[in-house]
Amino acid sequence: MALTSDNVRVSVTGAVSVANTGTTAPTSASVALAAGFVDLGYVSEDGVTESRERSTNQIKAWQNAATVREVITDASLRYTFTLIETTEASLELYYGGTVDTTDGSIDINAAATGGRRSFVIDVVDGDQVIRTYIPEGEVTEVGEQVYQSGEPIGYEVTITAYDVNGVAATKFYSALDAA
């Protein structure tokens, strides 16, 4: 097995974008996003965390109590990040509502999620891109709002990716486009 240090990726920068479901999906890591996608701006230095969770059920044999099979009973795919730009798009995503453009207000309903949306997360290392496309995701958790001197106001959200025809998300790797 050959070791190739040039294949080691670092998450140097990137972008998180959101659109209404049904917006034209990306087809590679290098194609420009459809006009309906809105870049959500700066993400905190913690970046984006992808979490895959699974619950299983072990099936035991009566004869010797050995595990003979293990089945997945529950699975989820989530992405967590903190937006640090205060924009119409970041407020609407965090609060699950709509900003009133006449006075800049947003009504807060603690249970509002904003509904299902499409997301693209681009991780960039030089000319290499890892793109994650989530056809249907929803804000299922939000972090606390902290107003502290010298610190950015953050809008922490967790996006749960939903299964659409057997796929919760698709990853594209630009280094593999020509392979």
TIFIKE-212025 format. One record per residue (C-alpha): residue number from 1; residue in one letter; x, y negated, z. Coordinates in steps of 0.05 Angstrom, whole numbers. Layout:
% residues N
+-----+------+--------+--------+--------+
! pos ! code !      u !      v !      w !
+-----+------+--------+--------+--------+
! NUM !    a !      X !      Y !      Z !
...
+-----+------+--------+--------+--------+
This chain:
% residues 179
+-----+------+--------+--------+--------+
! pos ! code !      u !      v !      w !
+-----+------+--------+--------+--------+
!   1 !    m !      0 !      0 !      0 !
!   2 !    a !     29 !    -67 !    -21 !
!   3 !    l !     28 !   -124 !     28 !
!   4 !    t !     13 !   -191 !     -6 !
!   5 !    s !     18 !   -252 !     38 !
!   6 !    d !    -13 !   -295 !    -17 !
!   7 !    n !    -79 !   -258 !     -3 !
!   8 !    v !    -83 !   -286 !     68 !
!   9 !    r !   -137 !   -339 !     71 !
!  10 !    v !   -144 !   -396 !    120 !
!  11 !    s !   -207 !   -437 !    130 !
!  12 !    v !   -175 !   -504 !    115 !
!  13 !    t !   -239 !   -541 !     96 !
!  14 !    g !   -308 !   -528 !     68 !
!  15 !    a !   -379 !   -550 !     63 !
!  16 !    v !   -448 !   -528 !     86 !
!  17 !    s !   -506 !   -544 !     39 !
!  18 !    v !   -581 !   -535 !     43 !
!  19 !    a !   -638 !   -533 !     -8 !
!  20 !    n !   -709 !   -512 !    -13 !
!  21 !    t !   -718 !   -437 !    -24 !
!  22 !    g !   -725 !   -423 !    -98 !
!  23 !    t !   -670 !   -472 !   -117 !
!  24 !    t !   -625 !   -441 !   -169 !
!  25 !    a !   -575 !   -395 !   -135 !
!  26 !    p !   -500 !   -400 !   -146 !
!  27 !    t !   -471 !   -345 !   -190 !
!  28 !    s !   -398 !   -349 !   -168 !
!  29 !    a !   -351 !   -384 !   -120 !
!  30 !    s !   -331 !   -436 !   -172 !
!  31 !    v !   -397 !   -456 !   -204 !
!  32 !    a !   -425 !   -524 !   -184 !
!  33 !    l !   -485 !   -520 !   -138 !
!  34 !    a !   -554 !   -536 !   -167 !
!  35 !    a !   -578 !   -608 !   -159 !
!  36 !    g !   -626 !   -588 !   -103 !
!  37 !    f !   -570 !   -572 !    -53 !
!  38 !    v !   -552 !   -626 !     -3 !
!  39 !    d !   -483 !   -626 !     30 !
!  40 !    l !   -495 !   -632 !    106 !
!  41 !    g !   -429 !   -669 !    117 !
!  42 !    y !   -376 !   -660 !    170 !
!  43 !    v !   -377 !   -597 !    212 !
!  44 !    s !   -341 !   -598 !    279 !
!  45 !    e !   -270 !   -571 !    284 !
!  46 !    d !   -299 !   -505 !    309 !
!  47 !    g !   -321 !   -491 !    237 !
!  48 !    v !   -374 !   -439 !    220 !
!  49 !    t !   -383 !   -373 !    258 !
!  50 !    e !   -413 !   -313 !    222 !
!  51 !    s !   -444 !   -261 !    269 !
!  52 !    r !   -469 !   -193 !    249 !
!  53 !    e !   -506 !   -158 !    305 !
!  54 !    r !   -531 !    -86 !    306 !
!  55 !    s !   -569 !    -43 !    354 !
!  56 !    t !   -566 !     32 !    346 !
!  57 !    n !   -600 !     94 !    372 !
!  58 !    q !   -558 !    156 !    384 !
!  59 !    i !   -592 !    222 !    367 !
!  60 !    k !   -569 !    278 !    413 !
!  61 !    a !   -573 !    352 !    402 !
!  62 !    w !   -610 !    394 !    453 !
!  63 !    q !   -559 !    450 !    449 !
!  64 !    n !   -497 !    413 !    473 !
!  65 !    a !   -517 !    340 !    484 !
!  66 !    a !   -470 !    320 !    428 !
!  67 !    t !   -486 !    259 !    386 !
!  68 !    v !   -507 !    286 !    318 !
!  69 !    r !   -527 !    221 !    286 !
!  70 !    e !   -531 !    147 !    301 !
!  71 !    v !   -583 !    103 !    266 !
!  72 !    i !   -586 !     28 !    262 !
!  73 !    t !   -651 !      5 !    294 !
!  74 !    d !   -641 !    -71 !    290 !
!  75 !    a !   -593 !   -116 !    252 !
!  76 !    s !   -584 !   -190 !    242 !
!  77 !    l !   -538 !   -238 !    206 !
!  78 !    r !   -528 !   -308 !    235 !
!  79 !    y !   -486 !   -369 !    221 !
!  80 !    t !   -472 !   -421 !    275 !
!  81 !    f !   -441 !   -490 !    265 !
!  82 !    t !   -444 !   -560 !    293 !
!  83 !    l !   -457 !   -619 !    246 !
!  84 !    i !   -424 !   -683 !    270 !
!  85 !    e !   -451 !   -732 !    219 !
!  86 !    t !   -517 !   -765 !    237 !
!  87 !    t !   -555 !   -766 !    171 !
!  88 !    e !   -626 !   -755 !    148 !
!  89 !    a !   -607 !   -684 !    126 !
!  90 !    s !   -572 !   -665 !    192 !
!  91 !    l !   -629 !   -693 !    234 !
!  92 !    e !   -682 !   -657 !    194 !
!  93 !    l !   -645 !   -591 !    198 !
!  94 !    y !   -632 !   -597 !    274 !
!  95 !    y !   -702 !   -622 !    293 !
!  96 !    g !   -741 !   -583 !    241 !
!  97 !    g !   -780 !   -645 !    220 !
!  98 !    t !   -779 !   -701 !    171 !
!  99 !    v !   -746 !   -769 !    181 !
! 100 !    d !   -794 !   -827 !    169 !
! 101 !    t !   -755 !   -870 !    121 !
! 102 !    t !   -794 !   -933 !    138 !
! 103 !    d !   -770 !   -936 !    211 !
! 104 !    g !   -717 !   -881 !    217 !
! 105 !    s !   -757 !   -841 !    268 !
! 106 !    i !   -767 !   -766 !    273 !
! 107 !    d !   -821 !   -732 !    314 !
! 108 !    i !   -795 !   -675 !    356 !
! 109 !    n !   -833 !   -611 !    365 !
! 110 !    a !   -792 !   -563 !    408 !
! 111 !    a !   -817 !   -502 !    369 !
! 112 !    a !   -806 !   -530 !    299 !
! 113 !    t !   -754 !   -495 !    255 !
! 114 !    g !   -764 !   -532 !    190 !
! 115 !    g !   -782 !   -467 !    156 !
! 116 !    r !   -741 !   -424 !    110 !
! 117 !    r !   -688 !   -457 !     67 !
! 118 !    s !   -631 !   -435 !     23 !
! 119 !    f !   -559 !   -446 !     47 !
! 120 !    v !   -490 !   -445 !     17 !
! 121 !    i !   -428 !   -443 !     60 !
! 122 !    d !   -362 !   -457 !     23 !
! 123 !    v !   -296 !   -440 !     57 !
! 124 !    v !   -238 !   -472 !     20 !
! 125 !    d !   -164 !   -455 !     23 !
! 126 !    g !   -127 !   -495 !    -32 !
! 127 !    d !   -157 !   -471 !    -98 !
! 128 !    q !   -189 !   -409 !    -66 !
! 129 !    v !   -262 !   -410 !    -45 !
! 130 !    i !   -304 !   -361 !     -6 !
! 131 !    r !   -377 !   -378 !    -18 !
! 132 !    t !   -434 !   -350 !     22 !
! 133 !    y !   -503 !   -357 !     -7 !
! 134 !    i !   -563 !   -347 !     39 !
! 135 !    p !   -627 !   -345 !     -4 !
! 136 !    e !   -673 !   -350 !     57 !
! 137 !    g !   -649 !   -374 !    124 !
! 138 !    e !   -681 !   -410 !    182 !
! 139 !    v !   -656 !   -450 !    242 !
! 140 !    t !   -672 !   -403 !    299 !
! 141 !    e !   -629 !   -435 !    354 !
! 142 !    v !   -604 !   -505 !    368 !
! 143 !    g !   -550 !   -527 !    417 !
! 144 !    e !   -555 !   -580 !    471 !
! 145 !    q !   -549 !   -654 !    452 !
! 146 !    v !   -492 !   -685 !    491 !
! 147 !    y !   -480 !   -760 !    490 !
! 148 !    q !   -410 !   -770 !    518 !
! 149 !    s !   -362 !   -829 !    512 !
! 150 !    g !   -309 !   -816 !    459 !
! 151 !    e !   -342 !   -752 !    431 !
! 152 !    p !   -383 !   -744 !    368 !
! 153 !    i !   -457 !   -729 !    374 !
! 154 !    g !   -464 !   -658 !    350 !
! 155 !    y !   -523 !   -621 !    321 !
! 156 !    e !   -509 !   -547 !    334 !
! 157 !    v !   -553 !   -499 !    295 !
! 158 !    t !   -557 !   -424 !    285 !
! 159 !    i !   -583 !   -401 !    219 !
! 160 !    t !   -613 !   -331 !    215 !
! 161 !    a !   -608 !   -301 !    146 !
! 162 !    y !   -670 !   -262 !    126 !
! 163 !    d !   -671 !   -200 !     82 !
! 164 !    v !   -693 !   -215 !     11 !
! 165 !    n !   -699 !   -151 !    -31 !
! 166 !    g !   -647 !   -116 !     13 !
! 167 !    v !   -597 !   -174 !     16 !
! 168 !    a !   -590 !   -225 !     71 !
! 169 !    a !   -531 !   -262 !     40 !
! 170 !    t !   -483 !   -256 !    -19 !
! 171 !    k !   -409 !   -272 !    -15 !
! 172 !    f !   -368 !   -296 !    -75 !
! 173 !    y !   -292 !   -297 !    -75 !
! 174 !    s !   -259 !   -342 !   -126 !
! 175 !    a !   -194 !   -300 !   -124 !
! 176 !    l !   -235 !   -241 !   -148 !
! 177 !    d !   -273 !   -278 !   -204 !
! 178 !    a !   -222 !   -258 !   -257 !
! 179 !    a !   -204 !   -190 !   -226 !
+-----+------+--------+--------+--------+
